[in-house]
Amino acid sequence: MAALPVQHIQSASYSHVGMVRQVNEDACLDLPDSGLWAVADGMGGHAAGDYVSSLIIDALRRIPGSPSLPVYCNALRQALAEVNTLVRDQAQLRGVGMMGSTVVTLAMRGSQGMCLWAGDSRLYRLRGGQLSSISRDHSYVQALVDSGLLSEAEARLHPRGNIVTRALGVANELELDSAFLHVLPGDTYLLCSDGLTKTAEDHEIRDVLCHSDAYAVVRSLVHLGLTRGAPDNITAVVIKAS
């Protein structure tokens, strides 16, 4: 029997500066009417990571809607490439070594979805009680995990865990990874910055995502990170399909 189509989307987002940082360099987008969600985690500290993440979100927000998922995703890629060029130019003008941001986006059209990402901000899917990571980190420690030199638990505590190997603003050409999704009723999706994934275990994230109200879920996820000291900004965007 064919799966029923997705009829309704409920989503919510929440971002917090955390318990240590003075500036929230995370930014997020929650546009259920446009079928677009995103998280950007700015890098560079005094080089204005918050400026870069805001540029990304503003550019994505301005993209005209399209009923075609491939057409829309091509527009997302083009917009992010243009921001990449702008950020590179700004870094040169300001005389700073690096301005950048990770980015993860999810676009949906009915039962079809597409994830685009660069860096270590993540997209998770909860389906049938099972949590899986759709994106795969572009990071120094993820490369060690992939090569078998580090366990997932060790990666969480690694002193070089903040080093990403791909992000917007760090190279002349922006390289995005992508994943196509078949969205089913009952699915829950989570986009988040590493401020959450470095303070909460996957099983804890899964248990929170099981709750039905998207707004309560994002508040609970951020609160979970805050109870662990939240040394970084924390951002969560949750989408529930029915």
Residue frames as a rotation matrix with the C-alpha (Angstrom) as fourth column:
MET 1
0.577 0.817 0.000 0.00
0.817 -0.577 0.000 0.00
0.000 0.000 -1.000 0.00
ALA 2
-0.142 -0.621 0.771 1.34
0.554 -0.695 -0.458 3.43
0.820 0.362 0.443 -0.94
ALA 3
-0.597 -0.144 -0.789 2.08
0.778 -0.344 -0.526 5.82
-0.196 -0.928 0.318 1.90
LEU 4
0.563 0.826 -0.019 -0.42
0.817 -0.560 -0.141 8.59
-0.127 0.064 -0.990 2.47
PRO 5
-0.026 -0.579 0.815 0.73
0.581 -0.672 -0.459 12.04
0.813 0.462 0.354 1.32
VAL 6
-0.701 -0.273 -0.659 1.73
0.696 -0.461 -0.550 14.75
-0.154 -0.844 0.513 3.76
GLN 7
0.176 0.891 0.419 -1.26
0.848 -0.353 0.395 17.00
0.500 0.286 -0.818 4.44
HIS 8
0.933 0.226 0.280 0.00
0.033 -0.828 0.559 19.36
0.358 -0.513 -0.780 7.14
ILE 9
-0.093 -0.986 -0.137 3.25
0.624 0.049 -0.780 20.84
0.776 -0.158 0.611 8.43
GLN 10
0.972 0.234 0.007 3.79
0.135 -0.582 0.802 22.26
0.192 -0.779 -0.597 11.92
SER 11
0.108 -0.994 -0.023 7.09
0.720 0.094 -0.688 23.96
0.686 0.058 0.726 12.70
ALA 12
0.996 0.090 -0.030 8.78
0.084 -0.699 0.711 26.08
0.043 -0.710 -0.703 15.34
SER 13
0.196 -0.976 0.097 12.20
0.494 0.013 -0.870 27.59
0.847 0.218 0.484 16.00
TYR 14
0.999 0.034 -0.036 14.15
0.048 -0.488 0.872 28.84
0.012 -0.872 -0.489 19.00
SER 15
0.235 -0.967 0.099 17.64
0.476 0.026 -0.879 30.28
0.848 0.254 0.466 19.40
HIS 16
0.987 0.038 -0.158 19.52
0.161 -0.360 0.919 31.18
-0.022 -0.932 -0.361 22.59
VAL 17
0.552 -0.821 0.145 22.88
-0.636 -0.528 -0.563 32.87
0.539 0.219 -0.813 23.15
GLY 18
0.289 -0.425 -0.858 23.80
0.440 0.855 -0.275 30.24
0.850 -0.298 0.434 25.74
MET 19
0.902 0.117 -0.415 25.47
0.430 -0.163 0.888 30.68
0.036 -0.980 -0.198 29.11
VAL 20
0.141 -0.958 -0.251 28.95
0.735 -0.068 0.674 31.84
-0.663 -0.280 0.695 28.05
ARG 21
-0.499 -0.369 0.784 28.93
0.850 -0.387 0.358 33.78
0.171 0.845 0.507 24.76
GLN 22
-0.593 0.237 -0.770 28.09
0.211 -0.877 -0.432 37.47
-0.777 -0.419 0.470 24.66
VAL 23
-0.344 0.421 -0.840 26.71
-0.863 -0.493 0.107 37.45
-0.369 0.762 0.533 21.11
ASN 24
0.234 0.476 0.848 24.40
0.042 0.866 -0.498 34.97
-0.971 0.152 0.183 19.40
GLU 25
-0.532 -0.533 -0.658 26.11
-0.657 -0.231 0.717 34.14
-0.534 0.814 -0.228 16.11
ASP 26
-0.739 0.415 0.530 23.39
0.552 0.825 0.124 31.62
-0.386 0.384 -0.839 15.21
ALA 27
-0.527 0.706 -0.473 20.48
-0.748 -0.650 -0.136 32.56
-0.403 0.282 0.871 12.96
CYS 28
-0.778 0.307 0.547 17.53
0.358 0.933 -0.014 30.51
-0.515 0.185 -0.837 11.77
LEU 29
-0.709 0.578 -0.404 14.62
-0.696 -0.484 0.530 30.52
0.111 0.657 0.745 9.36
ASP 30
-0.752 0.582 0.311 11.17
0.342 0.747 -0.570 29.01
-0.564 -0.322 -0.760 9.91
LEU 31
-0.559 0.513 -0.651 8.96
-0.758 -0.635 0.151 29.52
-0.337 0.578 0.744 6.84
PRO 32
-0.539 0.373 0.755 6.35
0.193 0.927 -0.321 26.75
-0.820 -0.028 -0.572 6.70
ASP 33
0.550 0.794 -0.259 4.29
-0.060 -0.271 -0.961 28.64
-0.833 0.544 -0.101 4.09
SER 34
0.421 -0.496 -0.759 7.34
-0.905 -0.288 -0.314 28.64
-0.063 0.819 -0.570 1.81
GLY 35
0.995 -0.064 -0.078 8.40
0.062 0.998 -0.025 25.12
0.080 0.020 0.997 2.76
LEU 36
0.243 -0.963 0.114 11.84
0.161 -0.076 -0.984 26.31
0.956 0.258 0.137 3.86
TRP 37
0.999 -0.054 0.005 13.79
-0.011 -0.118 0.993 26.01
-0.053 -0.992 -0.118 7.10
ALA 38
0.386 -0.920 0.062 17.43
0.243 0.036 -0.969 26.80
0.890 0.389 0.237 7.84
VAL 39
0.908 -0.290 -0.304 20.06
0.245 -0.223 0.944 27.16
-0.341 -0.931 -0.131 10.55
ALA 40
0.481 -0.815 0.323 23.31
0.213 -0.249 -0.945 29.12
0.851 0.523 0.053 10.15
ASP 41
0.818 -0.322 -0.476 26.07
0.511 0.029 0.859 29.15
-0.263 -0.946 0.189 12.76
GLY 42
0.864 -0.440 0.244 28.40
-0.191 -0.736 -0.650 32.11
0.466 0.515 -0.720 12.24
MET 43
0.546 -0.782 -0.300 32.14
0.828 0.450 0.334 31.81
-0.126 -0.430 0.894 12.75
GLY 44
0.047 -0.670 0.741 34.84
0.625 -0.559 -0.545 34.39
0.779 0.489 0.393 13.27
GLY 45
-0.027 -0.064 -0.998 34.07
0.973 -0.230 -0.011 36.01
-0.228 -0.971 0.068 16.62
HIS 46
-0.083 -0.083 -0.993 35.22
0.201 -0.977 0.065 39.62
-0.976 -0.194 0.098 16.25
ALA 47
-0.960 -0.248 -0.131 35.08
-0.089 -0.173 0.981 39.08
-0.266 0.953 0.144 12.48
ALA 48
-0.429 0.882 -0.195 31.28
-0.821 -0.471 -0.324 39.18
-0.378 0.021 0.926 12.79
GLY 49
-0.989 0.138 0.057 30.00
0.148 0.948 0.280 35.63
-0.016 0.285 -0.958 12.58
ASP 50
-0.276 0.944 -0.182 26.58
0.483 -0.027 -0.875 37.02
-0.831 -0.330 -0.449 13.46
TYR 51
-0.110 0.155 -0.982 26.78
-0.657 -0.753 -0.045 39.27
-0.746 0.640 0.185 10.40
VAL 52
-0.818 -0.278 -0.504 27.43
-0.572 0.496 0.654 36.29
0.068 0.823 -0.564 8.11
SER 53
-0.836 0.543 0.083 24.70
0.505 0.819 -0.273 34.07
-0.216 -0.186 -0.959 9.55
SER 54
-0.070 0.831 -0.552 22.20
0.158 -0.538 -0.828 36.94
-0.985 -0.145 -0.093 9.26
LEU 55
-0.398 -0.149 -0.906 23.23
-0.806 -0.416 0.422 37.53
-0.439 0.897 0.046 5.63
ILE 56
-0.994 -0.012 -0.107 22.51
-0.059 0.893 0.447 33.87
0.090 0.450 -0.888 4.88
ILE 57
-0.521 0.850 -0.075 19.08
0.679 0.360 -0.640 33.88
-0.517 -0.385 -0.764 6.47
ASP 58
-0.040 0.493 -0.869 18.10
-0.232 -0.850 -0.472 37.18
-0.972 0.183 0.148 4.85
ALA 59
-0.643 -0.268 -0.718 19.15
-0.743 -0.010 0.669 35.90
-0.187 0.963 -0.193 1.41
LEU 60
-0.950 0.313 -0.008 17.19
0.306 0.936 0.175 32.67
0.062 0.164 -0.984 1.83
ARG 61
-0.350 0.862 -0.368 14.11
0.457 -0.186 -0.870 34.55
-0.818 -0.472 -0.329 3.02
ARG 62
-0.141 0.248 -0.958 14.07
-0.552 -0.824 -0.132 36.64
-0.822 0.510 0.253 -0.17
ILE 63
-0.963 -0.265 0.039 14.03
-0.120 0.557 0.822 33.70
-0.240 0.787 -0.568 -2.60
PRO 64
-0.273 0.915 -0.297 10.79
-0.960 -0.241 0.142 33.63
0.058 0.324 0.944 -4.62
GLY 65
-0.078 0.350 0.933 8.61
-0.433 0.832 -0.348 30.59
-0.898 -0.431 0.086 -4.08
SER 66
-0.408 0.008 -0.913 8.33
-0.879 0.268 0.395 27.83
0.248 0.963 -0.102 -6.66
PRO 67
0.627 0.684 0.372 6.14
-0.751 0.658 0.055 24.71
-0.208 -0.314 0.926 -6.75
SER 68
0.751 -0.429 -0.502 9.09
-0.036 0.733 -0.679 22.81
0.659 0.528 0.535 -8.24
LEU 69
0.896 -0.443 -0.036 11.52
0.111 0.145 0.983 21.47
-0.430 -0.885 0.179 -5.63
PRO 70
0.173 -0.895 0.411 14.47
0.958 0.250 0.143 21.24
-0.231 0.369 0.900 -8.08
VAL 71
0.191 -0.056 0.980 13.90
0.536 -0.830 -0.152 24.81
0.822 0.554 -0.129 -9.30
TYR 72
0.903 0.214 0.372 13.62
-0.176 -0.606 0.776 26.09
0.391 -0.766 -0.510 -5.74
CYS 73
0.749 -0.662 -0.035 16.75
0.393 0.402 0.827 24.23
-0.533 -0.633 0.561 -4.59
ASN 74
0.068 -0.711 0.700 18.71
0.964 -0.134 -0.231 25.63
0.258 0.690 0.676 -7.51
ALA 75
0.449 0.170 0.877 17.66
0.081 -0.985 0.150 29.09
0.890 0.004 -0.456 -6.34
LEU 76
0.991 -0.130 0.033 18.83
-0.035 -0.011 0.999 28.22
-0.130 -0.991 -0.015 -2.82
ARG 77
0.377 -0.904 0.203 22.22
0.859 0.423 0.288 27.15
-0.346 0.066 0.936 -4.16
GLN 78
0.056 -0.333 0.941 22.56
0.727 -0.633 -0.267 30.32
0.684 0.699 0.207 -6.22
ALA 79
0.759 0.295 0.581 21.62
-0.130 -0.806 0.578 32.56
0.638 -0.514 -0.573 -3.28
LEU 80
0.889 -0.457 -0.032 24.12
0.171 0.266 0.949 30.86
-0.425 -0.849 0.315 -0.99
ALA 81
0.170 -0.846 0.505 26.85
0.985 0.164 -0.056 31.10
-0.036 0.507 0.861 -3.63
GLU 82
0.263 -0.010 0.965 26.20
0.363 -0.925 -0.109 34.83
0.894 0.379 -0.239 -3.93
VAL 83
0.953 0.056 0.299 26.42
-0.251 -0.407 0.878 35.28
0.171 -0.912 -0.374 -0.16
ASN 84
0.631 -0.775 0.045 29.67
0.666 0.570 0.482 33.30
-0.399 -0.274 0.875 -0.19
THR 85
0.010 -0.610 0.792 31.16
0.866 -0.391 -0.312 35.75
0.500 0.689 0.525 -2.69
LEU 86
0.541 0.283 0.792 29.91
-0.041 -0.932 0.361 38.74
0.840 -0.228 -0.493 -0.71
VAL 87
0.987 -0.162 0.016 31.38
0.002 0.108 0.994 37.42
-0.163 -0.981 0.107 2.53
ARG 88
0.320 -0.919 0.229 34.74
0.927 0.354 0.122 36.75
-0.193 0.174 0.966 0.89
ASP 89
0.039 -0.247 0.968 34.78
0.563 -0.795 -0.225 40.30
0.825 0.554 0.108 -0.45
GLN 90
0.786 0.339 0.516 33.82
-0.201 -0.649 0.733 41.74
0.584 -0.680 -0.443 2.95
ALA 91
0.824 -0.536 -0.183 36.58
0.460 0.445 0.768 39.80
-0.330 -0.717 0.614 4.70
GLN 92
-0.025 -0.858 0.513 39.11
0.982 -0.119 -0.150 41.28
0.190 0.500 0.845 2.30
LEU 93
0.196 0.185 0.963 37.73
0.219 -0.966 0.141 44.79
0.956 0.183 -0.229 2.75
ARG 94
0.915 0.228 0.332 37.82
-0.263 -0.285 0.922 44.49
0.305 -0.931 -0.201 6.54
GLY 95
0.022 -0.999 -0.037 41.27
-0.706 0.010 -0.708 42.96
0.708 0.042 -0.705 6.50
VAL 96
0.182 0.094 0.979 40.26
-0.867 0.484 0.115 39.92
-0.463 -0.870 0.170 8.54
GLY 97
-0.766 -0.642 0.033 41.46
-0.569 0.700 0.431 36.39
-0.300 0.312 -0.902 8.01
MET 98
-0.865 0.476 -0.161 38.12
0.343 0.793 0.503 34.66
0.367 0.380 -0.849 8.00
MET 99
-0.514 0.841 0.167 34.42
-0.751 -0.347 -0.562 35.38
-0.415 -0.414 0.810 8.14
GLY 100
-0.774 0.201 -0.601 32.12
-0.306 0.712 0.632 32.44
0.555 0.673 -0.489 7.70
SER 101
-0.184 0.768 0.613 29.16
-0.909 0.104 -0.403 30.35
-0.374 -0.632 0.679 8.73
THR 102
-0.932 0.130 0.339 27.91
0.201 0.962 0.183 26.81
-0.303 0.239 -0.923 8.58
VAL 103
-0.399 0.873 -0.282 24.52
-0.900 -0.431 -0.061 26.36
-0.175 0.230 0.957 6.98
VAL 104
-0.928 0.266 0.260 21.90
0.306 0.944 0.126 23.63
-0.212 0.196 -0.957 6.78
THR 105
-0.544 0.784 -0.299 18.61
-0.818 -0.575 -0.020 24.02
-0.188 0.233 0.954 4.91
LEU 106
-0.740 0.447 0.502 15.53
0.441 0.887 -0.140 21.88
-0.508 0.118 -0.853 4.41
ALA 107
-0.625 0.595 -0.506 13.08
-0.766 -0.592 0.251 22.57
-0.150 0.545 0.825 1.59
MET 108
-0.687 0.478 0.547 9.82
0.299 0.873 -0.386 20.61
-0.662 -0.102 -0.742 1.26
ARG 109
-0.542 0.656 -0.525 7.23
-0.838 -0.377 0.394 20.29
0.060 0.654 0.754 -1.45
GLY 110
0.529 0.794 -0.301 4.51
-0.715 0.608 0.345 17.87
0.457 0.033 0.889 -0.37
SER 111
0.956 -0.129 0.262 6.15
-0.044 0.824 0.565 14.51
-0.289 -0.552 0.782 0.24
GLN 112
0.497 -0.837 0.230 9.48
0.690 0.220 -0.689 15.54
0.526 0.502 0.687 -1.29
GLY 113
0.945 -0.252 -0.207 12.31
-0.035 -0.710 0.703 17.24
-0.324 -0.658 -0.680 0.55
MET 114
0.494 -0.856 0.155 15.87
0.490 0.127 -0.862 18.33
0.718 0.502 0.482 -0.07
CYS 115
0.838 -0.357 -0.413 18.60
0.286 -0.358 0.889 19.10
-0.465 -0.863 -0.198 2.45
LEU 116
0.516 -0.758 0.399 21.58
0.294 -0.281 -0.914 21.29
0.804 0.589 0.077 1.52
TRP 117
0.981 -0.152 -0.120 24.42
0.074 -0.280 0.957 21.86
-0.179 -0.948 -0.263 3.96
ALA 118
0.249 -0.966 0.070 28.02
0.181 -0.025 -0.983 22.88
0.952 0.257 0.168 4.58
GLY 119
-0.395 -0.471 0.789 29.68
-0.685 -0.421 -0.594 22.51
0.612 -0.775 -0.156 7.98
ASP 120
-0.877 -0.062 -0.476 28.49
0.222 0.827 -0.517 20.86
0.426 -0.559 -0.711 11.19
SER 121
-0.492 0.852 0.180 25.00
-0.756 -0.315 -0.574 22.25
-0.432 -0.419 0.799 11.67
ARG 122
-0.979 -0.048 0.199 22.79
-0.002 0.974 0.228 19.19
-0.205 0.223 -0.953 11.30
LEU 123
-0.119 0.971 -0.208 19.51
-0.942 -0.045 0.332 17.81
0.313 0.235 0.920 10.01
TYR 124
-0.933 -0.044 0.358 17.99
-0.200 0.890 -0.410 14.88
-0.301 -0.454 -0.839 11.89
ARG 125
-0.241 0.911 -0.335 14.88
-0.683 0.086 0.725 12.83
0.689 0.404 0.602 11.11
LEU 126
-0.749 0.185 0.636 12.75
-0.441 0.577 -0.688 10.99
-0.494 -0.796 -0.350 13.66
ARG 127
-0.131 0.703 -0.699 10.68
-0.873 0.252 0.417 8.25
0.469 0.665 0.581 12.02
GLY 128
0.541 0.449 -0.711 8.95
-0.135 0.881 0.453 5.41
0.830 -0.149 0.537 13.85
GLY 129
0.988 -0.133 0.075 10.84
-0.070 0.038 0.997 6.21
-0.135 -0.990 0.028 17.04
GLN 130
0.363 -0.905 0.222 14.22
0.877 0.412 0.246 5.96
-0.314 0.105 0.944 15.29
LEU 131
0.767 -0.187 -0.614 16.50
-0.185 -0.980 0.068 9.00
-0.614 0.061 -0.787 15.05
SER 132
0.317 -0.699 0.641 18.82
0.906 0.423 0.012 9.27
-0.280 0.577 0.767 12.07
SER 133
-0.008 -0.429 -0.903 21.20
0.004 -0.903 0.429 12.00
-1.000 0.000 0.009 10.91
ILE 134
0.843 0.352 0.406 20.44
0.412 0.063 -0.909 13.11
-0.346 0.934 -0.092 7.34
SER 135
0.767 -0.638 0.070 23.44
-0.475 -0.638 -0.607 15.43
0.432 0.432 -0.792 7.09
ARG 136
0.646 -0.672 -0.361 27.03
0.756 0.628 0.183 14.42
0.103 -0.391 0.915 7.82
ASP 137
0.784 -0.300 -0.543 29.37
0.071 -0.826 0.559 16.89
-0.616 -0.477 -0.627 9.48
HIS 138
0.590 -0.737 0.330 32.11
0.360 -0.126 -0.924 18.54
0.723 0.664 0.192 7.46
SER 139
0.803 -0.284 0.524 34.52
-0.586 -0.532 0.611 18.63
0.105 -0.798 -0.594 10.39
TYR 140
-0.193 -0.977 -0.093 37.94
-0.847 0.214 -0.486 17.53
0.495 -0.015 -0.869 11.55
VAL 141
-0.568 -0.045 0.822 36.57
-0.663 0.616 -0.424 15.13
-0.488 -0.786 -0.380 14.15
GLN 142
0.580 0.806 0.119 33.99
-0.538 0.488 -0.687 13.63
-0.612 0.335 0.717 11.75
ALA 143
0.472 -0.510 -0.719 36.85
-0.709 0.265 -0.653 12.71
0.524 0.818 -0.237 9.42
LEU 144
-0.632 -0.709 0.313 38.53
-0.745 0.446 -0.495 10.93
0.211 -0.546 -0.810 12.34
VAL 145
-0.112 0.692 0.713 35.30
-0.584 0.534 -0.611 9.10
-0.804 -0.485 0.345 13.16
ASP 146
0.761 0.451 -0.467 34.84
-0.624 0.308 -0.718 8.07
-0.180 0.838 0.516 9.52
SER 147
0.142 -0.810 -0.570 38.37
-0.676 0.341 -0.653 6.67
0.723 0.478 -0.499 9.44
GLY 148
0.653 0.231 -0.721 37.79
0.237 0.842 0.485 4.68
0.719 -0.487 0.495 12.63
LEU 149
-0.409 -0.912 -0.033 40.31
0.394 -0.144 -0.908 6.66
0.823 -0.384 0.418 14.68
LEU 150
-0.934 0.180 0.310 37.70
-0.354 -0.596 -0.721 8.17
0.055 -0.783 0.620 17.00
SER 151
-0.583 0.804 -0.118 34.41
0.812 0.581 -0.053 7.03
0.026 -0.127 -0.992 18.50
GLU 152
0.062 0.702 0.710 31.28
0.446 -0.656 0.609 9.20
0.893 0.279 -0.354 18.46
ALA 153
0.839 0.250 -0.484 31.61
0.535 -0.209 0.819 9.65
0.103 -0.946 -0.309 22.23
GLU 154
-0.035 -0.939 -0.341 35.26
0.838 -0.214 0.502 10.70
-0.545 -0.268 0.795 21.92
ALA 155
-0.460 -0.100 0.883 34.40
0.757 -0.564 0.330 13.08
0.464 0.820 0.335 19.08
ARG 156
0.578 0.794 0.187 31.96
0.537 -0.543 0.645 14.93
0.614 -0.273 -0.741 21.32
LEU 157
0.887 -0.264 -0.380 34.77
0.267 -0.378 0.886 15.80
-0.377 -0.888 -0.264 23.77
HIS 158
0.215 -0.877 0.429 37.63
0.976 0.180 -0.121 16.26
0.029 0.445 0.895 21.31
PRO 159
-0.031 -0.277 -0.960 39.57
0.490 -0.842 0.227 19.54
-0.871 -0.464 0.162 21.83
ARG 160
-0.900 -0.297 -0.318 39.46
-0.123 -0.526 0.842 20.23
-0.417 0.797 0.437 18.07
GLY 161
-0.439 0.819 0.369 35.75
0.778 0.552 -0.299 19.58
-0.449 0.155 -0.880 17.82
ASN 162
0.357 0.599 -0.717 35.07
0.192 -0.798 -0.571 23.15
-0.914 0.066 -0.400 16.67
ILE 163
-0.561 -0.648 -0.516 37.10
-0.403 -0.330 0.853 22.85
-0.723 0.687 -0.076 13.45
VAL 164
0.575 0.759 0.306 34.91
0.022 0.360 -0.933 22.60
-0.818 0.543 0.191 10.36
THR 165
-0.465 -0.784 0.411 36.33
0.379 0.243 0.893 21.58
-0.800 0.571 0.184 6.98
ARG 166
-0.667 0.314 0.675 33.65
0.629 -0.247 0.737 23.20
0.399 0.917 -0.033 4.87
ALA 167
-0.070 0.677 -0.733 31.53
0.742 -0.455 -0.492 26.33
-0.666 -0.579 -0.470 5.39
LEU 168
0.658 0.346 0.669 30.21
0.700 -0.608 -0.375 29.39
0.277 0.715 -0.642 3.64
GLY 169
0.960 -0.260 0.102 32.87
-0.274 -0.949 0.156 32.09
0.056 -0.178 -0.983 3.35
VAL 170
0.488 -0.816 0.308 35.99
-0.207 0.235 0.950 29.94
-0.848 -0.528 -0.054 3.71
ALA 171
-0.451 -0.620 0.642 36.68
0.530 0.393 0.751 29.21
-0.718 0.679 0.151 0.02
ASN 172
-0.833 0.085 -0.547 36.12
-0.416 -0.748 0.518 31.00
-0.365 0.659 0.658 -3.28
GLU 173
-0.431 0.705 -0.563 33.65
-0.471 0.356 0.807 28.32
0.769 0.613 0.178 -4.36
LEU 174
-0.254 0.442 0.860 30.98
-0.922 0.157 -0.353 27.18
-0.292 -0.883 0.368 -1.91
GLU 175
-0.698 -0.001 -0.716 30.65
-0.318 0.897 0.309 23.40
0.642 0.443 -0.626 -1.87
LEU 176
-0.145 0.759 0.635 27.29
-0.977 -0.009 -0.213 22.16
-0.156 -0.652 0.742 -0.60
ASP 177
-0.999 0.016 0.040 26.30
0.020 0.996 0.091 18.57
-0.039 0.092 -0.995 0.09
SER 178
-0.332 0.940 -0.079 22.72
-0.924 -0.307 0.226 17.48
0.188 0.148 0.971 -0.60
ALA 179
-0.969 0.154 0.192 20.32
0.099 0.958 -0.269 14.72
-0.225 -0.242 -0.944 0.37
PHE 180
-0.505 0.853 -0.130 16.91
-0.523 -0.182 0.833 13.97
0.687 0.488 0.538 -1.15
LEU 181
-0.915 0.246 0.320 14.16
-0.207 0.393 -0.896 13.01
-0.346 -0.886 -0.309 1.28
HIS 182
-0.449 0.876 -0.176 10.84
0.135 0.261 0.956 11.21
0.883 0.406 -0.235 0.94
VAL 183
-0.845 0.148 0.514 8.72
-0.517 -0.472 -0.714 12.85
0.137 -0.869 0.475 3.64
LEU 184
-0.508 0.675 -0.535 6.10
0.428 0.737 0.524 10.69
0.748 0.037 -0.663 5.37
PRO 185
0.348 0.680 0.646 3.24
-0.439 -0.490 0.753 11.65
0.828 -0.545 0.128 7.68
GLY 186
0.974 -0.001 -0.228 4.52
0.201 0.478 0.855 11.24
0.108 -0.878 0.466 11.22
ASP 187
0.114 -0.989 0.095 8.06
0.832 0.043 -0.553 12.34
0.543 0.142 0.828 10.40
THR 188
0.936 -0.009 -0.351 9.78
0.194 -0.821 0.537 14.90
-0.293 -0.571 -0.767 12.62
TYR 189
0.352 -0.842 0.409 12.80
0.700 -0.053 -0.712 16.87
0.621 0.537 0.571 11.36
LEU 190
0.802 -0.207 -0.560 15.30
0.367 -0.569 0.736 18.83
-0.471 -0.796 -0.380 13.44
LEU 191
0.377 -0.752 0.541 17.77
0.437 -0.371 -0.819 21.41
0.817 0.545 0.189 12.13
CYS 192
0.962 -0.045 -0.270 20.23
0.241 -0.325 0.915 22.53
-0.129 -0.945 -0.301 14.79
SER 193
0.477 -0.862 0.174 23.57
-0.623 -0.471 -0.625 24.18
0.621 0.190 -0.761 15.45
ASP 194
-0.033 -0.583 -0.812 26.40
0.222 0.788 -0.574 22.32
0.974 -0.199 0.103 17.17
GLY 195
-0.619 -0.104 0.779 25.61
-0.649 -0.490 -0.582 24.12
0.442 -0.865 0.236 20.39
LEU 196
0.444 0.817 0.368 22.89
-0.896 0.413 0.166 21.51
-0.016 -0.403 0.915 20.83
THR 197
0.809 -0.043 -0.586 24.65
-0.169 0.938 -0.302 18.41
0.563 0.343 0.752 19.53
LYS 198
-0.242 -0.961 -0.133 27.72
-0.004 0.138 -0.990 19.02
0.970 -0.240 -0.037 21.71
THR 199
-0.695 0.029 0.718 25.65
-0.697 -0.269 -0.664 19.23
0.174 -0.963 0.207 24.89
ALA 200
0.206 0.848 0.488 22.92
-0.823 0.420 -0.382 16.63
-0.529 -0.323 0.785 24.28
GLU 201
-0.754 -0.410 0.513 23.17
-0.157 0.872 0.464 12.95
-0.637 0.269 -0.722 23.37
ASP 202
-0.821 0.423 -0.382 21.27
-0.403 0.043 0.914 11.62
0.403 0.905 0.136 20.37
HIS 203
-0.552 0.648 -0.525 19.01
0.666 0.721 0.190 9.48
0.502 -0.245 -0.830 22.57
GLU 204
-0.503 0.355 -0.788 18.07
0.559 -0.562 -0.610 12.58
-0.659 -0.747 0.084 24.59
ILE 205
-0.788 0.199 -0.583 17.28
-0.513 -0.736 0.442 14.51
-0.342 0.647 0.682 21.41
ARG 206
-0.779 0.498 -0.381 15.16
0.022 0.629 0.777 11.59
0.627 0.597 -0.501 20.19
ASP 207
-0.519 0.599 -0.610 13.14
0.855 0.362 -0.372 11.46
-0.002 -0.715 -0.699 23.40
VAL 208
-0.532 0.307 -0.789 12.34
0.094 -0.905 -0.416 15.19
-0.842 -0.296 0.452 23.21
LEU 209
-0.844 0.152 -0.514 11.43
-0.534 -0.319 0.783 15.03
-0.045 0.936 0.350 19.51
CYS 210
-0.814 0.554 -0.175 8.79
0.507 0.824 0.254 12.38
0.285 0.118 -0.951 20.29
HIS 211
-0.442 0.680 -0.585 6.56
0.430 -0.411 -0.804 15.05
-0.787 -0.607 -0.110 21.86
SER 212
0.036 0.612 0.790 3.80
0.972 0.163 -0.170 16.29
-0.233 0.774 -0.589 19.57
ASP 213
0.899 0.387 -0.203 4.04
0.355 -0.918 -0.177 20.07
-0.255 0.087 -0.963 19.92
ALA 214
0.386 -0.802 0.455 6.84
0.732 -0.034 -0.681 21.59
0.562 0.596 0.574 17.82
TYR 215
0.354 -0.243 0.903 7.12
-0.324 -0.938 -0.126 24.76
0.878 -0.248 -0.411 19.92
ALA 216
0.851 -0.029 0.524 7.41
-0.507 0.212 0.836 22.80
-0.135 -0.977 0.166 23.17
VAL 217
0.802 -0.574 0.166 10.05
0.594 0.797 -0.110 20.60
-0.070 0.187 0.980 21.52
VAL 218
0.249 -0.767 0.591 12.37
0.426 -0.461 -0.778 23.45
0.870 0.446 0.212 20.50
ARG 219
0.452 -0.053 0.891 12.06
-0.674 -0.674 0.302 25.08
0.585 -0.737 -0.340 23.92
SER 220
0.930 -0.057 0.364 12.85
-0.231 0.679 0.697 21.76
-0.287 -0.732 0.618 25.62
LEU 221
0.655 -0.732 0.187 15.85
0.698 0.491 -0.522 21.08
0.290 0.473 0.832 23.37
VAL 222
0.133 -0.609 0.782 17.39
-0.019 -0.791 -0.612 24.48
0.991 0.066 -0.117 24.07
HIS 223
0.617 0.150 0.772 16.63
-0.742 -0.217 0.635 24.12
0.263 -0.965 -0.023 27.79
LEU 224
0.956 -0.295 0.003 18.42
0.285 0.927 0.245 20.76
-0.076 -0.233 0.969 27.73
GLY 225
0.255 -0.903 0.347 21.55
0.643 -0.109 -0.758 22.44
0.722 0.416 0.552 26.40
LEU 226
0.201 -0.127 0.971 21.28
-0.435 -0.900 -0.027 25.25
0.878 -0.417 -0.236 28.95
THR 227
0.915 0.173 0.365 21.19
-0.403 0.359 0.842 22.77
0.015 -0.917 0.398 31.83
ARG 228
0.688 -0.723 0.058 24.57
0.724 0.689 -0.003 21.48
-0.038 0.044 0.998 30.59
GLY 229
0.040 -0.704 -0.709 26.17
0.535 -0.584 0.611 24.92
-0.844 -0.404 0.353 30.77
ALA 230
0.777 0.422 0.467 25.62
0.599 -0.266 -0.756 25.88
-0.195 0.867 -0.459 27.10
PRO 231
-0.051 -0.883 -0.466 29.15
0.452 -0.437 0.778 27.07
-0.891 -0.171 0.421 26.27
ASP 232
-0.954 -0.216 0.208 27.97
0.272 -0.336 0.902 27.93
-0.125 0.917 0.380 22.75
ASN 233
-0.479 0.831 -0.282 24.88
-0.846 -0.523 -0.102 29.44
-0.233 0.190 0.954 21.13
ILE 234
-0.789 0.305 0.533 22.04
0.269 0.952 -0.146 26.91
-0.552 0.028 -0.834 20.72
THR 235
-0.417 0.679 -0.605 19.49
-0.859 -0.511 0.019 26.90
-0.296 0.528 0.796 17.90
ALA 236
-0.792 0.254 0.555 16.79
0.284 0.958 -0.034 24.36
-0.541 0.131 -0.831 17.04
VAL 237
-0.402 0.731 -0.551 14.17
-0.908 -0.395 0.138 24.28
-0.117 0.556 0.823 14.27
VAL 238
-0.773 0.207 0.599 11.61
0.049 0.962 -0.269 21.47
-0.632 -0.179 -0.754 14.36
ILE 239
-0.449 0.633 -0.631 9.23
-0.883 -0.208 0.420 20.40
0.135 0.745 0.653 11.57
LYS 240
-0.650 0.325 0.687 6.45
-0.080 0.870 -0.487 17.86
-0.755 -0.372 -0.539 12.11
ALA 241
-0.745 0.365 -0.559 4.67
-0.607 -0.023 0.794 16.35
0.277 0.931 0.239 9.10
SER 242
-0.595 0.620 0.511 1.20
-0.068 0.594 -0.801 14.85
-0.801 -0.512 -0.311 9.31
